[in-house]
Amino acid sequence: MHAIQDHYPAEFAHCYGCGSANPHGLHLKSFIEGERTHARFTPAAMYSGGYPGNVYGGLLASLLDCHGTATAAAFAYRAQGRALGDGGAPIRFVTGSLKVDYKRPTPLGIELLIEGTLRSLEGRKAVIDLTLSADGEVCVTGEMLAVQFVAKA
Ligand SMILES: CCCCC/C=C\C/C=C\C/C=C\C/C=C\CCCC(=O)SCCNC(=O)CCNC(=O)[C@H](O)C(C)(C)COP(=O)(O)OP(=O)(O)OC[C@H]1O[C@@H](n2cnc3c(N)ncnc32)[C@H](O)[C@@H]1OP(=O)(O)O
């Protein structure tokens, strides 16, 4: 199954969080299934936060950042009745704002589940609700305003 990011054009594949062409990036892969999106990521020891055994909060925000914009793009395609990677003009979103709430420490070394749902899609603005869980427990929640990117002439 192709990830949402697999459909980003090559010129947008350099994102640190999810670009397949960035050798130093996280290579996050997000999928849409029904009314939610999901991605999985297992942080290595180098992503340690301030206290041992737990994940650095900036990394967690990065995971929500990329998953949120991918979620916005996937739901915008769906709203227009289009398939991802249909060869038409790409629909791409950037992060306008991202609120992150750290509910409990996130353990290092186990697979994290990042999920997204669409709260609203109006014009160029998509509001996405995000969660990041470890072992079935929600550690981080997020709320993103993603804005559809329009190239300026
Ligand atoms: C950042 C662009 C760099 C070039 C990127 C090129 C292409 C990108 C295309 C595709 C990306 C592909 C893959 C993405 C992969 C990974 C992405 C990871 C996520 C990121 O890492 S992404 C980087 C961080 N991200 C930024 O670097 C954004 C910098 N920023 C801007 O580029 C502008 O700021 C922009 C475009 C956001 C809006 O600018 P704009 O001029 O196009 O439109 P405008 O200001 O009119 O906003 C329209 C409506 O959104 C409301 N609105 C806007 N911002 C708001 C906020 N913060 N809070 C509340 N409401 C807000 C307004 O109030 C208005 O609402 P209304 O229509 O109701 O009045």
The ligand as a Tripos MOL2 file, in Angstrom:
@<TRIPOS>MOLECULE
LIG
   69    71     1     0     0
SMALL
NO_CHARGES

@<TRIPOS>ATOM
      1 C1          6.1690   27.3220    3.8860 C.3       1 LIG1
      2 C2          6.2440   27.2740    2.4420 C.3       1 LIG1
      3 C3          7.5570   26.8410    1.9240 C.3       1 LIG1
      4 C4          7.4070   26.3960    0.5280 C.3       1 LIG1
      5 C5          6.6700   25.1160    0.5600 C.3       1 LIG1
      6 C6          6.3930   24.7570   -0.8260 C.2       1 LIG1
      7 C7          5.5400   23.8530   -1.0910 C.2       1 LIG1
      8 C8          4.8960   23.1160   -0.0380 C.3       1 LIG1
      9 C9          3.9710   22.2440   -0.7330 C.2       1 LIG1
     10 C10         3.7680   21.0840   -0.3310 C.2       1 LIG1
     11 C11         4.3550   20.5360    0.8900 C.3       1 LIG1
     12 C12         4.5010   19.1290    0.6040 C.2       1 LIG1
     13 C13         4.6970   18.3350    1.5370 C.2       1 LIG1
     14 C14         4.6250   18.7950    2.9260 C.3       1 LIG1
     15 C15         5.4710   17.9360    3.6850 C.2       1 LIG1
     16 C16         5.6860   18.1870    4.9190 C.2       1 LIG1
     17 C17         5.1340   19.3510    5.5730 C.3       1 LIG1
     18 C18         5.5100   19.3340    6.9830 C.3       1 LIG1
     19 C19         4.8320   20.4490    7.6250 C.3       1 LIG1
     20 C20         5.7030   21.6530    7.6270 C.2       1 LIG1
     21 O1          6.7000   21.6540    8.2640 O.2       1 LIG1
     22 S1          5.2020   23.0330    6.7500 S.3       1 LIG1
     23 C21         6.4860   24.2160    7.1710 C.3       1 LIG1
     24 C22         6.0790   25.0780    8.3340 C.3       1 LIG1
     25 N1          5.0780   26.0070    7.9200 N.am      1 LIG1
     26 C23         5.3840   27.1390    7.3110 C.2       1 LIG1
     27 O2          6.5150   27.4650    7.0960 O.2       1 LIG1
     28 C24         4.2000   28.0060    6.9220 C.3       1 LIG1
     29 C25         4.6270   29.4600    6.8010 C.3       1 LIG1
     30 N2          3.4570   30.2620    6.5980 N.am      1 LIG1
     31 C26         2.9690   30.5150    5.3560 C.2       1 LIG1
     32 O3          3.5530   30.1840    4.3470 O.2       1 LIG1
     33 C27         1.6820   31.2720    5.3130 C.3       1 LIG1
     34 O4          1.4860   32.0160    6.4720 O.3       1 LIG1
     35 C28         0.4800   30.3420    5.0310 C.3       1 LIG1
     36 C29         0.6770   29.5590    3.7130 C.3       1 LIG1
     37 C30         0.2510   29.3690    6.2180 C.3       1 LIG1
     38 C31        -0.7880   31.1990    4.8900 C.3       1 LIG1
     39 O5         -0.4510   32.3480    4.1000 O.3       1 LIG1
     40 P1         -1.2900   32.7890    2.8350 P.3       1 LIG1
     41 O6         -0.8460   34.1890    2.4880 O.co2     1 LIG1
     42 O7         -1.1980   31.7580    1.7820 O.co2     1 LIG1
     43 O8         -2.7850   32.8050    3.3120 O.3       1 LIG1
     44 P2         -3.4740   33.6480    4.4690 P.3       1 LIG1
     45 O9         -2.5190   34.3510    5.3570 O.co2     1 LIG1
     46 O10        -4.5540   34.4510    3.8100 O.co2     1 LIG1
     47 O11        -4.1600   32.4880    5.3610 O.3       1 LIG1
     48 C32        -5.1830   31.6750    4.8030 C.3       1 LIG1
     49 C33        -6.1810   31.4310    5.8940 C.3       1 LIG1
     50 O12        -5.5270   30.7170    6.9790 O.3       1 LIG1
     51 C34        -5.5830   31.4700    8.1930 C.3       1 LIG1
     52 N3         -4.3100   31.2920    8.9180 N.ar      1 LIG1
     53 C35        -3.0830   31.2240    8.3850 C.ar      1 LIG1
     54 N4         -2.1730   31.0150    9.3410 N.ar      1 LIG1
     55 C36        -2.8530   30.9480   10.5020 C.ar      1 LIG1
     56 C37        -2.4640   30.7320   11.8420 C.ar      1 LIG1
     57 N5         -1.1870   30.5580   12.1830 N.pl3     1 LIG1
     58 N6         -3.4230   30.7030   12.7850 N.ar      1 LIG1
     59 C38        -4.7260   30.8760   12.4530 C.ar      1 LIG1
     60 N7         -5.1610   31.0800   11.1850 N.ar      1 LIG1
     61 C39        -4.2360   31.1260   10.2450 C.ar      1 LIG1
     62 C40        -5.7990   32.9140    7.7520 C.3       1 LIG1
     63 O13        -6.4100   33.6800    8.7570 O.3       1 LIG1
     64 C41        -6.6970   32.7360    6.5460 C.3       1 LIG1
     65 O14        -8.0110   32.4570    6.9890 O.3       1 LIG1
     66 P3         -9.2920   33.1200    6.2590 P.3       1 LIG1
     67 O15        -9.2080   32.7230    4.8120 O.co2     1 LIG1
     68 O16       -10.4640   32.5520    6.9450 O.co2     1 LIG1
     69 O17        -9.1380   34.5940    6.4460 O.co2     1 LIG1
@<TRIPOS>BOND
     1     1     2 1
     2     2     3 1
     3     3     4 1
     4     4     5 1
     5     5     6 1
     6     6     7 2
     7     7     8 1
     8     8     9 1
     9     9    10 2
    10    10    11 1
    11    11    12 1
    12    12    13 2
    13    13    14 1
    14    14    15 1
    15    15    16 2
    16    16    17 1
    17    17    18 1
    18    18    19 1
    19    19    20 1
    20    20    21 2
    21    20    22 1
    22    22    23 1
    23    23    24 1
    24    24    25 1
    25    25    26 1
    26    26    27 2
    27    26    28 1
    28    28    29 1
    29    29    30 1
    30    30    31 1
    31    31    32 2
    32    31    33 1
    33    33    34 1
    34    33    35 1
    35    35    36 1
    36    35    37 1
    37    35    38 1
    38    38    39 1
    39    39    40 1
    40    40    41 2
    41    40    42 1
    42    40    43 1
    43    43    44 1
    44    44    45 2
    45    44    46 1
    46    44    47 1
    47    47    48 1
    48    48    49 1
    49    49    50 1
    50    49    64 1
    51    50    51 1
    52    51    52 1
    53    51    62 1
    54    52    53 ar
    55    52    61 ar
    56    53    54 ar
    57    54    55 ar
    58    55    56 ar
    59    55    61 ar
    60    56    57 1
    61    56    58 ar
    62    58    59 ar
    63    59    60 ar
    64    60    61 ar
    65    62    63 1
    66    62    64 1
    67    64    65 1
    68    65    66 1
    69    66    67 2
    70    66    68 1
    71    66    69 1
@<TRIPOS>SUBSTRUCTURE
     1 LIG1         1 GROUP 0 **** ****
